[in-house]
């Protein structure tokens, strides 16, 4: 475990982070990983929440999976946050 969290995303998301000084949380319904989306939908139902939004971060070692799934291929960026 490190003292940093990484968010793999695309360059347009980073521009929004910098310009608007915010992190965008996305609906899991749009995620390609249906297992994660279904898990969060179950959580939403159990808690009675109107909606659940999330942002994926990792402190794990970098893998090609992070870039392929989260960074929109050729426009990928890794944003590093100090825990």
Secondary structure as UniProt FT lines:
FT   STRAND          4..10
FT   HELIX           11..20
FT   STRAND          26..27
FT   HELIX           28..30
FT   HELIX           34..47
FT   STRAND          53..54
FT   HELIX           64..70
FT   HELIX           73..75
FT   STRAND          76..82
//
